[in-house]
Amino acid sequence: MENNLFKIMEKLWLAGAILGAICCVFFLIQKDNDSALFFFGFFILSSLIYLLRKRQGKRHQEYLEHKKKAGK
């Protein structure tokens, strides 16, 4: 159950990063540099949070496996 929450949050931040990249490219094509800069910042932030959540999920999984071994 807990691991599923980590995966869902990971995927949401990945989707946000992809959406930010698409919007950034769209606004660059439209020559709207201010909006493109905003979505570029959103892309960077979403990407960083995605990477942090991914690392956090791996560490939590390792913790659960270690806890399971210690309990036996």
C-alpha positions, 0 to 999 in steps of 0.5 A: 500500500505504502509503496503504491503511494510512492509510485503514484506520486512519482508518476504524477511528478513525471507527468507534470515534468512532461507537461511542462516541457510540452508547454515550454516548447509550445510557447517558444513556437508561439514566440511567447518567451515569458510563458515559455520561461514560466513553464521551463521553471515548472519543468525544472521543478517537477523534474527535481521533485520527480527525481527526489520522490524516485530516490525516496521510494527506493530508500523506503523499499530498501528499508521495508526489505531490511525490516522484513529480514530483521523480523524473521 
